[in-house]
Amino acid sequence: MRKIAIILLICAIVLSGCWDTREFKEVKLGITAAYDLTDDNIYKNTILIPNVQNSASGPGQESVQFLTATGGTPTEARSNIDRRLSSTYSPSQLDVLLIGEKLAKKDIYPYIDAFYRDPRLHLDAVIAVVKGDAEQALKVVPKSEMRPSEYIEGILESKVETTSSLEINMQKIGAEIFENGQDFVAPAMKVGDGGKTVSYEGLALFHESSYTGKDIPYDHTTLFLLMNNIKGKVARITTKLYDGKKPQPTNYVTIHVEDYSSKVKSKPSKEHKVKTDVNLDLTVMIEEYPADDLSLSVLPKLQKDLEKTLTKEAEDIIKSIQEANCDVFGIGRSIYGHYPDHWKKLDWDKDYKDIEIVPHIKVNIRSRGIFR
Amino acid sequence: MANDSNKKITLSQMGYIYIQSQIGVDILNLPTVLHKAAGADGWITLIIGGLISIVFVLMVVHTIKCYPGEDLFGILNSSFGKYIGSIAGFSYYVYFLVVAIYLLTSYGELINQWLLPETPVWLLYILLLISALYTISGGLTLIAKVFTFFAVVLFFISSLFLFGLADAKLIYFQPMGQATLSGYIDGISVSIYSLSSFVLLFLFLPFTQGSHKQKRRVAIGANCIVALFYLYTVLISFSHFGSEQLQHIPQPILYMLRTADSPLITRIDIFVLTLWTVFAMTAFASYLYGAEKAFAKIPKAKKKIINVYSTSLLVLAVSVWGGLNEKNIRMIISFQDRITEYFTLVIPIILFLLSFLRRKDKQERASS
């Protein structure tokens, strides 16, 4: 009798299996989502759901499904989407979250709060700002792509490798949203070619959790990221060294950054309240020099010119981030960390625009390639 | 537990028991609690608290040395006399019960929030209770073996925390020294309470083989390991989250692993949480064991099995009440906080001081 009871008990525990589960077959996974505000300021959520049809030779062509719904909050919009699906929609595997310009300029935090609060949701999604309507960008499906659902994610990932964009997800910006004296940037995108492609446009500057409307343009992103101590697999900068040389390309040079070191140091100063030095040392290889007479004697001059032009570009970048009031270097946090007494005297939202940020860029040309 | 007294555990087993009973729920929420108390200086108060806890370990070891062969209840009886001694013994029973209830409800709340939202919480309690009961049913030697076996998890789990360093920023430790004096005191007391399982040494140390010097060394070593492990988790979560964000996150260690991605495991936070249940179980089992031993002392030790069941039923009943809503859980936690001070700090200090009197007593008797 006792034995039977024990066996029954063991069976009940071991064989019953897990029932508190969420199975893949029961949910539709949204891979990409777009959050917009309509013209009447109503929140609108569009999602892309990939459906892979199985063919004889592995997974075949992917078809995608778009669903749009409005609602007071993302979760309400989600249940409105659910009404049109045979199974439950789950954003738990979301890879990319596109945010329309209009919504981004408000405050993005209320719309992404659910991601922070619900343990079932992954915080791994990349956030990107779309100039104009995010829904439109989401609906761009180039025919040549095998996996339309991964089109935008692919663009963003490849830009990280070439140091034009940075790795960003909701967890990473979390600290910046909450912390004073620290802001973040997110990739900006735009629909181009009459709605046939989506292109990467540069980095959108945020202040606290709203988009400032200003960007770092694409051709400055690499330098900016290097100053911010971020480098992907490759970093290449093409810059216009001279004016008025003919033919046109000889004004330019392309450098390949092999190694770099960057340091941002801030200290209180009398005239501008805070003085920040951004030091960037680059070890580069000349990758493209259309002027063609790259002899050893030219190098010192080229190096000087490069340093001058890059410093000029860096100054432009700094000017635009200060105008946008986006403290992406975390200068405020560093002042608060090292000089807490000085920090108390500052009104960072106002004073940040007036502080002095000086770039110091040093270039060391290591190699000129195999053609002299 | 009659055969416990002749079966003794080894020194290293004692060390493992100590480590496993210390690391319970606190490891997950300690960074936030410390940060609320002392701001960015929380890790400094943890170091100070760790040093103070070593002093307490030394006091406990010394007290045990003065009463050879006696455990907590024996010591209480010989220090306070039979009458007050048994009252103190009974209040320790209550204390161990409350801590066990606290551990069980916190465990249930966590698992319910993070892992199994649809499973009724009493079922989670029962599952943990069954495994804990099974562990302590075999007496101290079995506990020692199980806890030693599970010690591997500690190293495994701490290596997984390294994922959090990916986004760490050192600037978040600055500015130092901004906390007020009361903030420091709060932080230090939080740290000492998080290391408060040194009271359990009263139960384990008398049944350990080896000289007093060796026991002291192992106890201090184990205490240091736990303190350093806490420091490690606190430092990682402080540098990962800025101070503002940390205020909103009750379990920072799990939270920061939400985005950590590895080729083998997609959600490391869930994985760590399942590993952590081992710590929840071992800590819970230790206190349940303590409560059961205390209960056995009150009505002239009857059948062991009844003691175990009545104690665990009591724990379960209160936990189910606590699991009804968050308010009840907070009540249990604040009650535990209030009484912890007396049982982990005040009584050990009194016992320590009384042990000197007793020694004098002995010497006088010897000389006369």
Chai-1 contact restraints between the chains, C-beta under 6 A:
chainA,res_idxA,chainB,res_idxB,connection_type,confidence,min_distance_angstrom,max_distance_angstrom,comment,restraint_id
A,D20,B,L116,contact,1.0,0.0,6.0,A-B,restraint_1
A,D20,B,E118,contact,1.0,0.0,6.0,A-B,restraint_2
A,D20,B,T119,contact,1.0,0.0,6.0,A-B,restraint_3
A,P119,B,W114,contact,1.0,0.0,6.0,A-B,restraint_4
A,L123,B,R258,contact,1.0,0.0,6.0,A-B,restraint_5
A,L123,B,T259,contact,1.0,0.0,6.0,A-B,restraint_6
A,D124,B,T259,contact,1.0,0.0,6.0,A-B,restraint_7
A,N169,B,T259,contact,1.0,0.0,6.0,A-B,restraint_8
A,Q171,B,T259,contact,1.0,0.0,6.0,A-B,restraint_9
A,K172,B,D167,contact,1.0,0.0,6.0,A-B,restraint_10
A,G174,B,Q245,contact,1.0,0.0,6.0,A-B,restraint_11
A,A175,B,F241,contact,1.0,0.0,6.0,A-B,restraint_12
A,A175,B,G242,contact,1.0,0.0,6.0,A-B,restraint_13
A,A175,B,Q245,contact,1.0,0.0,6.0,A-B,restraint_14
A,F178,B,E244,contact,1.0,0.0,6.0,A-B,restraint_15
A,F178,B,Q245,contact,1.0,0.0,6.0,A-B,restraint_16
A,E179,B,G242,contact,1.0,0.0,6.0,A-B,restraint_17
A,E179,B,E244,contact,1.0,0.0,6.0,A-B,restraint_18
A,R333,B,I171,contact,1.0,0.0,6.0,A-B,restraint_19
A,S334,B,I171,contact,1.0,0.0,6.0,A-B,restraint_20
A,G337,B,I171,contact,1.0,0.0,6.0,A-B,restraint_21
A,G337,B,Q174,contact,1.0,0.0,6.0,A-B,restraint_22
A,G337,B,P175,contact,1.0,0.0,6.0,A-B,restraint_23
A,H338,B,Q174,contact,1.0,0.0,6.0,A-B,restraint_24
A,P340,B,P175,contact,1.0,0.0,6.0,A-B,restraint_25
A,P340,B,Q178,contact,1.0,0.0,6.0,A-B,restraint_26
